[in-house]
Amino acid sequence: MGPVFLGVCGKPADFEARCAMEQESKLRLFFQLLKGQKLKFILAMVAVAVTSLVGLLPQQVIRFTVDAVIGGEAFPLPGYLQGIYDLLGGRSTFLSNLWLCGVLMLLIYLVNSVFSFLRARLASSASETSIKKLRDRLYDRLSHMPYATHVNANTGDLLQRCSSDVETVRRFMAVQLVELTRTVCTLGFALFLMLGMNVPMTLISLIVVLPLFGFSLWFYKVVRKTFKAVDEAEGRLSTVMQENLTGVRVVRAFGQEKQEMEKFDGASGEFVDNSYRMMLNLSTFWGVTDFLIYLQIAITTVAGCYFAYTGAITVGMLISFSGYITTLLWPVRQLGRLLSDLGKTFVSLTRISEVLHEPVEEDAPGALTPTIRGDVRFEHVSLSYDDEERQVLKNVSFSVKAGQTIGILGATGSGKSSLVQLMQRLYDPTEGAIYIDGIDIRTMQRKWLRKNVGIVLQEPFLYSRSIMENIRITDPDKEREEVMKVAKIAQIDSLAREFDGGFETLVGERGVTLSGGQQQRVAIARMLLQDAPIMIFDDSLSALDTETDAAIRKALNENKRDRTTFIISHRVTTLFELDKILVMEEGRIVQEGTHQELLQEEGPYKAVWDIYGKLETEASMGGAQN
């Protein structure tokens, strides 16, 4: 996203203030995600604590069986358990019925399973509900961001923030937060039980714990660069694949299959190399930590045997220590990774928070929804993008009466598209004002304004749906007869008959199965179905042949019903019959009038018309000779 989000945390120079705001934003966002789900998370943490404690009890049952039941040694039981033990008959009953110890183990595992289920159910429910709200918030924010933000944004980065970063947060809330709690609880409960059995043996059993934790934490901090390299390589691989799939017609048309295959092979090789490097690092980590764990198990076993031989501990304690050390060391090894993942989660929260703090389009208080007839007036309108000094539009003024059809002619970059985009408030003018029916459009609701000002872009976007669904997007409730009417005006009815599925034919992603002209006709029908009093054709007849262009303009003229129409075109033949023509150069209107009026004065319009007439004459002479 880059520069688009610098506004969230201030200028780069304000580094300390920016960091403080980022820290506050991500923490605030995290607690906002917990809102409404705190009870579930608390209960999930309680369930984790119970499973952690209950998971350690089998070792105590084994110790009790070996020492108290079989060995006959005293075993310190809590008062209420001692009462139950005596009530059942004490040692003699358990010694003659050792299966009771097995039943006790099964009951412990049953309790553990029940609380494990509750933990998973509660954590999953809370995290999925929280993440759904987060996704909805992100989509809502993206839908209401200013048009300029989307123009300047990197779409791939936005998608990554809304997918990969959200998934990172979801995984942390559903899994890693629970695992972190489990590790802390297991360490605490295990140390409590081990210290209660024998302090020196406990200290010996923890010799490798701190080095293991430190190495794990250091390793995952270092290896994050490798993880990032793998993610970036995968992103480049996906980009190459997406570009090739989207531009398959261009690749085939220019015979670039071999070159694109080489590009894909290079990206794939880079991904494999980075993945191999990551796996090599992980293999090293698992190997080193496995050695440390087994070293600790060996130290604990040797020390335990010695203490048991000298009578410092019992055999049951030796077995319990052996079990606990294994239970302790594996979570400790994971603790480093969990803390590293916590850092990744905070990075993701920061990136998501930046999107959620982007400004949105807001209507003025008491915004109007007036009935629109179609009178349009520009008064001294100027426009600059992103506070640039260069003005795209310079002091533009003109007026249009409702029902008129206006042509706009100009070279590429003269400001034609910017002019009509202002009418939908995709941008607001930096100077001057635009009035529709005498009302400043900045006082109108944007949604209402855009409902009444329809636009067809030069490069229309079609969804991967049927022709009928693409036309009905502006008003899904319209009757089929009304769709057929606008389809006929846009000359799309004959096209639909060429397909076996007719209007139910799927057009593919971005309308890839249709030609550029066919896509424009579908987009024109879609806008006509909107039935807006003001219509804008932003060079949206450029991909049509002359005959279809003329047929659509004729049908539009017959069905315009006092609608104000703006047509941008590079073809003077498209514009010469219109009520008024605006000629633009470098952001200014340099000529204004009808076709006949503009031919009477020297200027760009007459020059273009003369060139067109000369080409027509040459074409006619060439045809006669043939």
Secondary structure, DSSP 8 states (H G I E B T S, - for coil): -GGGGGGGS--TT-HHHHHHHHHHHHHHHHHHHHTTTHHHHHHHHHHHHHHHHHHHHHHHHHHIIIIIIIS-------HHHHHHHHHTTHHHHHHH-THHHHHHHHHHHHHHHHHHHHHHHHHHHHHHHHHHHHHHHHHHHHHHS-HHHHHHS-HHHHHHHHTHHHHHHHHIIIIIHHHHHHHHHHHHHHHHHHHHH-HHHHHHHTTTHHHHHHHHHHHHHHTHHHHHHHHHHHHHHHHHHHHHHHTHHHHHHTT-HHHHHHHHHHHHHHHHHHHHHHHHHHHHHHHHHHHHHHHHHHHHHHHHHHHHHHTSS-HHHHHHHHHHHHHHHHHHHHHHHHHHHHHHHHHHHHHHHHHHTS------TT-B-------EEEEEEEE-STT-SS-SEEEEEEEE-TT-EEEEEE-TTSSHHHHHHHHTTSS--SEEEEEETTEEGGGB-HHHHHHHEEEE-SS----SSBHHHHHHTT-TT--HHHHHHHHHHTT-HHHHHTSTTGGG-B--GGGTTS-HHHHHHHHHHHHHHH--SEEEEESTTTTS-HHHHHHHHHHHHHH-TT-EEEEE-S-HHHHTTSSEEEEEETTEEEEEE-HHHHHTS-SHHHHHHHHHHHHHHHHHHHHHH-
